[in-house]
Amino acid sequence: MIWKLLIELVIGGLCGFAANKLMGGDSGSILKNVILGLVGGLVGGFLGNLIGLGGGWITGILLSIGGACLVVWLVRKFLK
């Protein structure tokens, strides 16, 4: 149980870091990247289910990165 949570946090952090780099940001803090990756995973998973994407863990990671990029874009759009 605890291992699954730790793995999810690490993957979330990596997805957040990747999205931040893709969007041209600095690496930021680890906490920011984890939160960004986890929120991105929720957004990406929701949008993926809406359009019928699903499948393995690679699809999940790509949807998480895409969702995190969308979250970064929205935050930058509304905070400026």
PDB file of N, CA, C and O in Angstrom:
ATOM      1  N   MET A   1       0.832  -1.195   0.000  1.00  0.00           N
ATOM      2  CA  MET A   1       0.000   0.000   0.000  1.00  0.00           C
ATOM      3  C   MET A   1       0.874   1.255   0.000  1.00  0.00           C
ATOM      4  O   MET A   1       0.699   2.134  -0.844  1.00  0.00           O
ATOM      5  N   ILE A   2       1.803   1.338   0.934  1.00  0.00           N
ATOM      6  CA  ILE A   2       2.654   2.523   1.025  1.00  0.00           C
ATOM      7  C   ILE A   2       3.578   2.623  -0.186  1.00  0.00           C
ATOM      8  O   ILE A   2       3.918   3.721  -0.627  1.00  0.00           O
ATOM      9  N   TRP A   3       3.988   1.457  -0.727  1.00  0.00           N
ATOM     10  CA  TRP A   3       4.871   1.474  -1.894  1.00  0.00           C
ATOM     11  C   TRP A   3       4.154   2.027  -3.112  1.00  0.00           C
ATOM     12  O   TRP A   3       4.740   2.763  -3.907  1.00  0.00           O
ATOM     13  N   LYS A   4       2.884   1.671  -3.254  1.00  0.00           N
ATOM     14  CA  LYS A   4       2.118   2.176  -4.386  1.00  0.00           C
ATOM     15  C   LYS A   4       1.989   3.700  -4.310  1.00  0.00           C
ATOM     16  O   LYS A   4       2.112   4.387  -5.324  1.00  0.00           O
ATOM     17  N   LEU A   5       1.743   4.218  -3.119  1.00  0.00           N
ATOM     18  CA  LEU A   5       1.643   5.664  -2.938  1.00  0.00           C
ATOM     19  C   LEU A   5       2.970   6.345  -3.266  1.00  0.00           C
ATOM     20  O   LEU A   5       2.987   7.377  -3.937  1.00  0.00           O
ATOM     21  N   LEU A   6       4.065   5.782  -2.806  1.00  0.00           N
ATOM     22  CA  LEU A   6       5.378   6.364  -3.096  1.00  0.00           C
ATOM     23  C   LEU A   6       5.680   6.330  -4.592  1.00  0.00           C
ATOM     24  O   LEU A   6       6.224   7.290  -5.140  1.00  0.00           O
ATOM     25  N   ILE A   7       5.329   5.230  -5.250  1.00  0.00           N
ATOM     26  CA  ILE A   7       5.558   5.130  -6.691  1.00  0.00           C
ATOM     27  C   ILE A   7       4.714   6.162  -7.428  1.00  0.00           C
ATOM     28  O   ILE A   7       5.193   6.791  -8.371  1.00  0.00           O
ATOM     29  N   GLU A   8       3.462   6.344  -7.009  1.00  0.00           N
ATOM     30  CA  GLU A   8       2.582   7.333  -7.642  1.00  0.00           C
ATOM     31  C   GLU A   8       3.140   8.749  -7.451  1.00  0.00           C
ATOM     32  O   GLU A   8       3.076   9.567  -8.368  1.00  0.00           O
ATOM     33  N   LEU A   9       3.679   9.036  -6.275  1.00  0.00           N
ATOM     34  CA  LEU A   9       4.254  10.353  -6.035  1.00  0.00           C
ATOM     35  C   LEU A   9       5.492  10.590  -6.894  1.00  0.00           C
ATOM     36  O   LEU A   9       5.683  11.684  -7.424  1.00  0.00           O
ATOM     37  N   VAL A  10       6.328   9.570  -7.032  1.00  0.00           N
ATOM     38  CA  VAL A  10       7.529   9.703  -7.865  1.00  0.00           C
ATOM     39  C   VAL A  10       7.137   9.903  -9.333  1.00  0.00           C
ATOM     40  O   VAL A  10       7.688  10.770 -10.010  1.00  0.00           O
ATOM     41  N   ILE A  11       6.195   9.109  -9.818  1.00  0.00           N
ATOM     42  CA  ILE A  11       5.752   9.253 -11.205  1.00  0.00           C
ATOM     43  C   ILE A  11       5.080  10.611 -11.408  1.00  0.00           C
ATOM     44  O   ILE A  11       5.279  11.255 -12.438  1.00  0.00           O
ATOM     45  N   GLY A  12       4.287  11.044 -10.434  1.00  0.00           N
ATOM     46  CA  GLY A  12       3.672  12.373 -10.510  1.00  0.00           C
ATOM     47  C   GLY A  12       4.704  13.473 -10.568  1.00  0.00           C
ATOM     48  O   GLY A  12       4.561  14.427 -11.332  1.00  0.00           O
ATOM     49  N   GLY A  13       5.749  13.346  -9.763  1.00  0.00           N
ATOM     50  CA  GLY A  13       6.825  14.339  -9.777  1.00  0.00           C
ATOM     51  C   GLY A  13       7.547  14.373 -11.109  1.00  0.00           C
ATOM     52  O   GLY A  13       7.878  15.444 -11.617  1.00  0.00           O
ATOM     53  N   LEU A  14       7.790  13.200 -11.676  1.00  0.00           N
ATOM     54  CA  LEU A  14       8.459  13.149 -12.979  1.00  0.00           C
ATOM     55  C   LEU A  14       7.576  13.720 -14.079  1.00  0.00           C
ATOM     56  O   LEU A  14       8.069  14.412 -14.969  1.00  0.00           O
ATOM     57  N   CYS A  15       6.293  13.441 -14.030  1.00  0.00           N
ATOM     58  CA  CYS A  15       5.369  14.002 -15.025  1.00  0.00           C
ATOM     59  C   CYS A  15       5.279  15.522 -14.878  1.00  0.00           C
ATOM     60  O   CYS A  15       5.250  16.240 -15.877  1.00  0.00           O
ATOM     61  N   GLY A  16       5.237  16.006 -13.655  1.00  0.00           N
ATOM     62  CA  GLY A  16       5.221  17.451 -13.421  1.00  0.00           C
ATOM     63  C   GLY A  16       6.497  18.113 -13.892  1.00  0.00           C
ATOM     64  O   GLY A  16       6.461  19.191 -14.484  1.00  0.00           O
ATOM     65  N   PHE A  17       7.628  17.473 -13.631  1.00  0.00           N
ATOM     66  CA  PHE A  17       8.916  17.998 -14.088  1.00  0.00           C
ATOM     67  C   PHE A  17       8.963  18.047 -15.615  1.00  0.00           C
ATOM     68  O   PHE A  17       9.397  19.041 -16.197  1.00  0.00           O
ATOM     69  N   ALA A  18       8.510  16.961 -16.262  1.00  0.00           N
ATOM     70  CA  ALA A  18       8.510  16.910 -17.730  1.00  0.00           C
ATOM     71  C   ALA A  18       7.599  17.980 -18.307  1.00  0.00           C
ATOM     72  O   ALA A  18       7.966  18.644 -19.277  1.00  0.00           O
ATOM     73  N   ALA A  19       6.418  18.158 -17.727  1.00  0.00           N
ATOM     74  CA  ALA A  19       5.493  19.176 -18.221  1.00  0.00           C
ATOM     75  C   ALA A  19       6.070  20.573 -18.045  1.00  0.00           C
ATOM     76  O   ALA A  19       5.930  21.427 -18.920  1.00  0.00           O
ATOM     77  N   ASN A  20       6.717  20.798 -16.912  1.00  0.00           N
ATOM     78  CA  ASN A  20       7.327  22.104 -16.653  1.00  0.00           C
ATOM     79  C   ASN A  20       8.422  22.395 -17.669  1.00  0.00           C
ATOM     80  O   ASN A  20       8.536  23.522 -18.151  1.00  0.00           O
ATOM     81  N   LYS A  21       9.223  21.397 -17.998  1.00  0.00           N
ATOM     82  CA  LYS A  21      10.280  21.577 -18.996  1.00  0.00           C
ATOM     83  C   LYS A  21       9.696  21.781 -20.391  1.00  0.00           C
ATOM     84  O   LYS A  21      10.177  22.622 -21.151  1.00  0.00           O
ATOM     85  N   LEU A  22       8.659  21.012 -20.728  1.00  0.00           N
ATOM     86  CA  LEU A  22       8.025  21.163 -22.040  1.00  0.00           C
ATOM     87  C   LEU A  22       7.405  22.542 -22.221  1.00  0.00           C
ATOM     88  O   LEU A  22       7.371  23.077 -23.329  1.00  0.00           O
ATOM     89  N   MET A  23       6.918  23.110 -21.132  1.00  0.00           N
ATOM     90  CA  MET A  23       6.273  24.416 -21.191  1.00  0.00           C
ATOM     91  C   MET A  23       7.271  25.561 -21.011  1.00  0.00           C
ATOM     92  O   MET A  23       6.870  26.724 -20.968  1.00  0.00           O
ATOM     93  N   GLY A  24       8.553  25.250 -20.907  1.00  0.00           N
ATOM     94  CA  GLY A  24       9.578  26.281 -20.847  1.00  0.00           C
ATOM     95  C   GLY A  24       9.762  26.922 -19.491  1.00  0.00           C
ATOM     96  O   GLY A  24      10.209  28.066 -19.414  1.00  0.00           O
ATOM     97  N   GLY A  25       9.436  26.229 -18.427  1.00  0.00           N
ATOM     98  CA  GLY A  25       9.617  26.775 -17.092  1.00  0.00           C
ATOM     99  C   GLY A  25      10.906  26.289 -16.466  1.00  0.00           C
ATOM    100  O   GLY A  25      11.609  25.451 -17.031  1.00  0.00           O
ATOM    101  N   ASP A  26      11.210  26.822 -15.294  1.00  0.00           N
ATOM    102  CA  ASP A  26      12.356  26.318 -14.545  1.00  0.00           C
ATOM    103  C   ASP A  26      11.960  25.016 -13.873  1.00  0.00           C
ATOM    104  O   ASP A  26      10.786  24.648 -13.881  1.00  0.00           O
ATOM    105  N   SER A  27      12.913  24.323 -13.297  1.00  0.00           N
ATOM    106  CA  SER A  27      12.603  23.019 -12.709  1.00  0.00           C
ATOM    107  C   SER A  27      11.703  23.144 -11.488  1.00  0.00           C
ATOM    108  O   SER A  27      10.964  22.209 -11.180  1.00  0.00           O
ATOM    109  N   GLY A  28      11.741  24.255 -10.794  1.00  0.00           N
ATOM    110  CA  GLY A  28      10.872  24.465  -9.642  1.00  0.00           C
ATOM    111  C   GLY A  28      11.200  23.528  -8.494  1.00  0.00           C
ATOM    112  O   GLY A  28      12.202  22.814  -8.519  1.00  0.00           O
ATOM    113  N   SER A  29      10.346  23.542  -7.501  1.00  0.00           N
ATOM    114  CA  SER A  29      10.566  22.680  -6.343  1.00  0.00           C
ATOM    115  C   SER A  29       9.989  21.292  -6.602  1.00  0.00           C
ATOM    116  O   SER A  29       9.159  21.098  -7.490  1.00  0.00           O
ATOM    117  N   ILE A  30      10.445  20.350  -5.815  1.00  0.00           N
ATOM    118  CA  ILE A  30       9.958  18.981  -5.938  1.00  0.00           C
ATOM    119  C   ILE A  30       8.470  18.930  -5.608  1.00  0.00           C
ATOM    120  O   ILE A  30       7.709  18.250  -6.297  1.00  0.00           O
ATOM    121  N   LEU A  31       8.054  19.632  -4.576  1.00  0.00           N
ATOM    122  CA  LEU A  31       6.648  19.632  -4.179  1.00  0.00           C
ATOM    123  C   LEU A  31       5.770  20.196  -5.295  1.00  0.00           C
ATOM    124  O   LEU A  31       4.702  19.656  -5.582  1.00  0.00           O
ATOM    125  N   LYS A  32       6.220  21.277  -5.919  1.00  0.00           N
ATOM    126  CA  LYS A  32       5.459  21.867  -7.022  1.00  0.00           C
ATOM    127  C   LYS A  32       5.325  20.884  -8.179  1.00  0.00           C
ATOM    128  O   LYS A  32       4.255  20.769  -8.777  1.00  0.00           O
ATOM    129  N   ASN A  33       6.405  20.175  -8.497  1.00  0.00           N
ATOM    130  CA  ASN A  33       6.351  19.206  -9.586  1.00  0.00           C
ATOM    131  C   ASN A  33       5.444  18.027  -9.263  1.00  0.00           C
ATOM    132  O   ASN A  33       4.725  17.542 -10.137  1.00  0.00           O
ATOM    133  N   VAL A  34       5.471  17.561  -8.018  1.00  0.00           N
ATOM    134  CA  VAL A  34       4.599  16.448  -7.624  1.00  0.00           C
ATOM    135  C   VAL A  34       3.138  16.873  -7.712  1.00  0.00           C
ATOM    136  O   VAL A  34       2.311  16.147  -8.264  1.00  0.00           O
ATOM    137  N   ILE A  35       2.820  18.038  -7.174  1.00  0.00           N
ATOM    138  CA  ILE A  35       1.437  18.526  -7.222  1.00  0.00           C
ATOM    139  C   ILE A  35       1.003  18.731  -8.666  1.00  0.00           C
ATOM    140  O   ILE A  35      -0.104  18.350  -9.045  1.00  0.00           O
ATOM    141  N   LEU A  36       1.863  19.325  -9.462  1.00  0.00           N
ATOM    142  CA  LEU A  36       1.556  19.546 -10.871  1.00  0.00           C
ATOM    143  C   LEU A  36       1.327  18.229 -11.597  1.00  0.00           C
ATOM    144  O   LEU A  36       0.399  18.120 -12.399  1.00  0.00           O
ATOM    145  N   GLY A  37       2.154  17.235 -11.330  1.00  0.00           N
ATOM    146  CA  GLY A  37       1.999  15.931 -11.958  1.00  0.00           C
ATOM    147  C   GLY A  37       0.739  15.210 -11.522  1.00  0.00           C
ATOM    148  O   GLY A  37       0.069  14.585 -12.344  1.00  0.00           O
ATOM    149  N   LEU A  38       0.403  15.286 -10.232  1.00  0.00           N
ATOM    150  CA  LEU A  38      -0.797  14.621  -9.738  1.00  0.00           C
ATOM    151  C   LEU A  38      -2.069  15.297 -10.258  1.00  0.00           C
ATOM    152  O   LEU A  38      -3.010  14.616 -10.666  1.00  0.00           O
ATOM    153  N   VAL A  39      -2.098  16.617 -10.245  1.00  0.00           N
ATOM    154  CA  VAL A  39      -3.255  17.333 -10.800  1.00  0.00           C
ATOM    155  C   VAL A  39      -3.339  17.089 -12.307  1.00  0.00           C
ATOM    156  O   VAL A  39      -4.424  16.902 -12.856  1.00  0.00           O
ATOM    157  N   GLY A  40      -2.187  17.093 -12.962  1.00  0.00           N
ATOM    158  CA  GLY A  40      -2.157  16.798 -14.392  1.00  0.00           C
ATOM    159  C   GLY A  40      -2.649  15.403 -14.705  1.00  0.00           C
ATOM    160  O   GLY A  40      -3.306  15.183 -15.722  1.00  0.00           O
ATOM    161  N   GLY A  41      -2.330  14.453 -13.827  1.00  0.00           N
ATOM    162  CA  GLY A  41      -2.819  13.091 -14.006  1.00  0.00           C
ATOM    163  C   GLY A  41      -4.332  13.018 -13.898  1.00  0.00           C
ATOM    164  O   GLY A  41      -4.981  12.295 -14.655  1.00  0.00           O
ATOM    165  N   LEU A  42      -4.893  13.764 -12.961  1.00  0.00           N
ATOM    166  CA  LEU A  42      -6.348  13.799 -12.829  1.00  0.00           C
ATOM    167  C   LEU A  42      -6.994  14.431 -14.052  1.00  0.00           C
ATOM    168  O   LEU A  42      -7.959  13.897 -14.601  1.00  0.00           O
ATOM    169  N   VAL A  43      -6.457  15.571 -14.476  1.00  0.00           N
ATOM    170  CA  VAL A  43      -7.011  16.262 -15.646  1.00  0.00           C
ATOM    171  C   VAL A  43      -6.838  15.415 -16.902  1.00  0.00           C
ATOM    172  O   VAL A  43      -7.778  15.249 -17.680  1.00  0.00           O
ATOM    173  N   GLY A  44      -5.638  14.882 -17.095  1.00  0.00           N
ATOM    174  CA  GLY A  44      -5.375  14.064 -18.275  1.00  0.00           C
ATOM    175  C   GLY A  44      -6.211  12.794 -18.295  1.00  0.00           C
ATOM    176  O   GLY A  44      -6.711  12.395 -19.347  1.00  0.00           O
ATOM    177  N   GLY A  45      -6.367  12.161 -17.146  1.00  0.00           N
ATOM    178  CA  GLY A  45      -7.191  10.958 -17.060  1.00  0.00           C
ATOM    179  C   GLY A  45      -8.656  11.249 -17.357  1.00  0.00           C
ATOM    180  O   GLY A  45      -9.325  10.477 -18.043  1.00  0.00           O
ATOM    181  N   PHE A  46      -9.144  12.364 -16.838  1.00  0.00           N
ATOM    182  CA  PHE A  46     -10.525  12.757 -17.088  1.00  0.00           C
ATOM    183  C   PHE A  46     -10.750  13.030 -18.569  1.00  0.00           C
ATOM    184  O   PHE A  46     -11.710  12.534 -19.159  1.00  0.00           O
ATOM    185  N   LEU A  47      -9.860  13.821 -19.169  1.00  0.00           N
ATOM    186  CA  LEU A  47     -10.006  14.128 -20.590  1.00  0.00           C
ATOM    187  C   LEU A  47      -9.802  12.884 -21.456  1.00  0.00           C
ATOM    188  O   LEU A  47     -10.469  12.724 -22.478  1.00  0.00           O
ATOM    189  N   GLY A  48      -8.896  12.017 -21.056  1.00  0.00           N
ATOM    190  CA  GLY A  48      -8.674  10.778 -21.791  1.00  0.00           C
ATOM    191  C   GLY A  48      -9.897   9.879 -21.772  1.00  0.00           C
ATOM    192  O   GLY A  48     -10.228   9.251 -22.777  1.00  0.00           O
ATOM    193  N   ASN A  49     -10.568   9.817 -20.630  1.00  0.00           N
ATOM    194  CA  ASN A  49     -11.793   9.028 -20.541  1.00  0.00           C
ATOM    195  C   ASN A  49     -12.912   9.632 -21.380  1.00  0.00           C
ATOM    196  O   ASN A  49     -13.726   8.907 -21.953  1.00  0.00           O
ATOM    197  N   LEU A  50     -12.952  10.958 -21.451  1.00  0.00           N
ATOM    198  CA  LEU A  50     -13.985  11.610 -22.257  1.00  0.00           C
ATOM    199  C   LEU A  50     -13.863  11.270 -23.736  1.00  0.00           C
ATOM    200  O   LEU A  50     -14.868  11.079 -24.420  1.00  0.00           O
ATOM    201  N   ILE A  51     -12.636  11.197 -24.225  1.00  0.00           N
ATOM    202  CA  ILE A  51     -12.454  10.931 -25.659  1.00  0.00           C
ATOM    203  C   ILE A  51     -12.163   9.463 -25.947  1.00  0.00           C
ATOM    204  O   ILE A  51     -11.921   9.090 -27.095  1.00  0.00           O
ATOM    205  N   GLY A  52     -12.185   8.632 -24.915  1.00  0.00           N
ATOM    206  CA  GLY A  52     -12.065   7.194 -25.124  1.00  0.00           C
ATOM    207  C   GLY A  52     -10.656   6.643 -25.131  1.00  0.00           C
ATOM    208  O   GLY A  52     -10.434   5.515 -25.572  1.00  0.00           O
ATOM    209  N   LEU A  53      -9.696   7.422 -24.647  1.00  0.00           N
ATOM    210  CA  LEU A  53      -8.336   6.904 -24.535  1.00  0.00           C
ATOM    211  C   LEU A  53      -8.192   6.146 -23.233  1.00  0.00           C
ATOM    212  O   LEU A  53      -8.708   6.573 -22.200  1.00  0.00           O
ATOM    213  N   GLY A  54      -7.529   5.082 -23.273  1.00  0.00           N
ATOM    214  CA  GLY A  54      -7.288   4.295 -22.079  1.00  0.00           C
ATOM    215  C   GLY A  54      -6.275   3.224 -22.420  1.00  0.00           C
ATOM    216  O   GLY A  54      -5.862   3.093 -23.572  1.00  0.00           O
ATOM    217  N   GLY A  55      -5.892   2.493 -21.464  1.00  0.00           N
ATOM    218  CA  GLY A  55      -4.951   1.429 -21.757  1.00  0.00           C
ATOM    219  C   GLY A  55      -3.898   1.322 -20.695  1.00  0.00           C
ATOM    220  O   GLY A  55      -4.184   1.403 -19.500  1.00  0.00           O
ATOM    221  N   GLY A  56      -2.701   1.142 -21.130  1.00  0.00           N
ATOM    222  CA  GLY A  56      -1.593   0.832 -20.247  1.00  0.00           C
ATOM    223  C   GLY A  56      -1.007   2.017 -19.529  1.00  0.00           C
ATOM    224  O   GLY A  56      -1.532   3.130 -19.561  1.00  0.00           O
ATOM    225  N   TRP A  57       0.087   1.741 -18.887  1.00  0.00           N
ATOM    226  CA  TRP A  57       0.735   2.760 -18.067  1.00  0.00           C
ATOM    227  C   TRP A  57       1.416   3.823 -18.914  1.00  0.00           C
ATOM    228  O   TRP A  57       1.562   4.958 -18.462  1.00  0.00           O
ATOM    229  N   ILE A  58       1.836   3.490 -20.132  1.00  0.00           N
ATOM    230  CA  ILE A  58       2.453   4.504 -21.005  1.00  0.00           C
ATOM    231  C   ILE A  58       1.418   5.556 -21.385  1.00  0.00           C
ATOM    232  O   ILE A  58       1.704   6.753 -21.370  1.00  0.00           O
ATOM    233  N   THR A  59       0.214   5.103 -21.725  1.00  0.00           N
ATOM    234  CA  THR A  59      -0.863   6.042 -22.029  1.00  0.00           C
ATOM    235  C   THR A  59      -1.154   6.922 -20.825  1.00  0.00           C
ATOM    236  O   THR A  59      -1.370   8.125 -20.971  1.00  0.00           O
ATOM    237  N   GLY A  60      -1.161   6.332 -19.638  1.00  0.00           N
ATOM    238  CA  GLY A  60      -1.403   7.096 -18.418  1.00  0.00           C
ATOM    239  C   GLY A  60      -0.347   8.159 -18.174  1.00  0.00           C
ATOM    240  O   GLY A  60      -0.665   9.279 -17.775  1.00  0.00           O
ATOM    241  N   ILE A  61       0.904   7.811 -18.412  1.00  0.00           N
ATOM    242  CA  ILE A  61       1.983   8.783 -18.221  1.00  0.00           C
ATOM    243  C   ILE A  61       1.870   9.911 -19.238  1.00  0.00           C
ATOM    244  O   ILE A  61       2.033  11.080 -18.891  1.00  0.00           O
ATOM    245  N   LEU A  62       1.595   9.567 -20.488  1.00  0.00           N
ATOM    246  CA  LEU A  62       1.442  10.604 -21.521  1.00  0.00           C
ATOM    247  C   LEU A  62       0.245  11.507 -21.228  1.00  0.00           C
ATOM    248  O   LEU A  62       0.323  12.721 -21.416  1.00  0.00           O
ATOM    249  N   LEU A  63      -0.857  10.923 -20.769  1.00  0.00           N
ATOM    250  CA  LEU A  63      -2.012  11.735 -20.392  1.00  0.00           C
ATOM    251  C   LEU A  63      -1.695  12.619 -19.189  1.00  0.00           C
ATOM    252  O   LEU A  63      -2.165  13.755 -19.118  1.00  0.00           O
ATOM    253  N   SER A  64      -0.910  12.116 -18.251  1.00  0.00           N
ATOM    254  CA  SER A  64      -0.519  12.920 -17.085  1.00  0.00           C
ATOM    255  C   SER A  64       0.342  14.105 -17.494  1.00  0.00           C
ATOM    256  O   SER A  64       0.148  15.218 -17.005  1.00  0.00           O
ATOM    257  N   ILE A  65       1.283  13.868 -18.381  1.00  0.00           N
ATOM    258  CA  ILE A  65       2.139  14.963 -18.855  1.00  0.00           C
ATOM    259  C   ILE A  65       1.309  15.982 -19.626  1.00  0.00           C
ATOM    260  O   ILE A  65       1.466  17.188 -19.442  1.00  0.00           O
ATOM    261  N   GLY A  66       0.421  15.486 -20.496  1.00  0.00           N
ATOM    262  CA  GLY A  66      -0.448  16.398 -21.245  1.00  0.00           C
ATOM    263  C   GLY A  66      -1.366  17.195 -20.334  1.00  0.00           C
ATOM    264  O   GLY A  66      -1.555  18.395 -20.530  1.00  0.00           O
ATOM    265  N   GLY A  67      -1.932  16.535 -19.346  1.00  0.00           N
ATOM    266  CA  GLY A  67      -2.788  17.228 -18.391  1.00  0.00           C
ATOM    267  C   GLY A  67      -2.013  18.249 -17.571  1.00  0.00           C
ATOM    268  O   GLY A  67      -2.521  19.333 -17.283  1.00  0.00           O
ATOM    269  N   ALA A  68      -0.795  17.908 -17.196  1.00  0.00           N
ATOM    270  CA  ALA A  68       0.035  18.846 -16.433  1.00  0.00           C
ATOM    271  C   ALA A  68       0.412  20.052 -17.295  1.00  0.00           C
ATOM    272  O   ALA A  68       0.463  21.177 -16.799  1.00  0.00           O
ATOM    273  N   CYS A  69       0.676  19.821 -18.584  1.00  0.00           N
ATOM    274  CA  CYS A  69       0.950  20.946 -19.495  1.00  0.00           C
ATOM    275  C   CYS A  69      -0.263  21.858 -19.580  1.00  0.00           C
ATOM    276  O   CYS A  69      -0.123  23.081 -19.582  1.00  0.00           O
ATOM    277  N   LEU A  70      -1.449  21.272 -19.651  1.00  0.00           N
ATOM    278  CA  LEU A  70      -2.675  22.065 -19.687  1.00  0.00           C
ATOM    279  C   LEU A  70      -2.837  22.867 -18.405  1.00  0.00           C
ATOM    280  O   LEU A  70      -3.227  24.034 -18.452  1.00  0.00           O
ATOM    281  N   VAL A  71      -2.545  22.259 -17.259  1.00  0.00           N
ATOM    282  CA  VAL A  71      -2.641  22.960 -15.979  1.00  0.00           C
ATOM    283  C   VAL A  71      -1.633  24.103 -15.924  1.00  0.00           C
ATOM    284  O   VAL A  71      -1.972  25.197 -15.471  1.00  0.00           O
ATOM    285  N   VAL A  72      -0.397  23.871 -16.379  1.00  0.00           N
ATOM    286  CA  VAL A  72       0.616  24.936 -16.402  1.00  0.00           C
ATOM    287  C   VAL A  72       0.134  26.093 -17.277  1.00  0.00           C
ATOM    288  O   VAL A  72       0.237  27.256 -16.887  1.00  0.00           O
ATOM    289  N   TRP A  73      -0.386  25.772 -18.449  1.00  0.00           N
ATOM    290  CA  TRP A  73      -0.861  26.811 -19.357  1.00  0.00           C
ATOM    291  C   TRP A  73      -1.996  27.618 -18.722  1.00  0.00           C
ATOM    292  O   TRP A  73      -2.006  28.847 -18.795  1.00  0.00           O
ATOM    293  N   LEU A  74      -2.953  26.920 -18.100  1.00  0.00           N
ATOM    294  CA  LEU A  74      -4.075  27.615 -17.470  1.00  0.00           C
ATOM    295  C   LEU A  74      -3.626  28.510 -16.315  1.00  0.00           C
ATOM    296  O   LEU A  74      -4.104  29.634 -16.167  1.00  0.00           O
ATOM    297  N   VAL A  75      -2.705  28.000 -15.503  1.00  0.00           N
ATOM    298  CA  VAL A  75      -2.207  28.801 -14.377  1.00  0.00           C
ATOM    299  C   VAL A  75      -1.492  30.052 -14.896  1.00  0.00           C
ATOM    300  O   VAL A  75      -1.699  31.151 -14.379  1.00  0.00           O
ATOM    301  N   ARG A  76      -0.659  29.880 -15.911  1.00  0.00           N
ATOM    302  CA  ARG A  76       0.053  31.036 -16.461  1.00  0.00           C
ATOM    303  C   ARG A  76      -0.916  32.020 -17.104  1.00  0.00           C
ATOM    304  O   ARG A  76      -0.723  33.232 -17.012  1.00  0.00           O
ATOM    305  N   LYS A  77      -1.936  31.518 -17.741  1.00  0.00           N
ATOM    306  CA  LYS A  77      -2.925  32.376 -18.417  1.00  0.00           C
ATOM    307  C   LYS A  77      -3.698  33.214 -17.420  1.00  0.00           C
ATOM    308  O   LYS A  77      -3.919  34.402 -17.654  1.00  0.00           O
ATOM    309  N   PHE A  78      -4.118  32.609 -16.297  1.00  0.00           N
ATOM    310  CA  PHE A  78      -4.974  33.317 -15.363  1.00  0.00           C
ATOM    311  C   PHE A  78      -4.214  34.091 -14.282  1.00  0.00           C
ATOM    312  O   PHE A  78      -4.793  34.957 -13.627  1.00  0.00           O
ATOM    313  N   LEU A  79      -2.939  33.794 -14.090  1.00  0.00           N
ATOM    314  CA  LEU A  79      -2.176  34.522 -13.074  1.00  0.00           C
ATOM    315  C   LEU A  79      -1.426  35.730 -13.629  1.00  0.00           C
ATOM    316  O   LEU A  79      -0.870  36.522 -12.868  1.00  0.00           O
ATOM    317  N   LYS A  80      -1.410  35.867 -14.939  1.00  0.00           N
ATOM    318  CA  LYS A  80      -0.715  37.034 -15.509  1.00  0.00           C
ATOM    319  C   LYS A  80      -1.658  38.143 -15.833  1.00  0.00           C
ATOM    320  O   LYS A  80      -1.234  39.192 -16.319  1.00  0.00           O
TER     321      LYS A  80
END
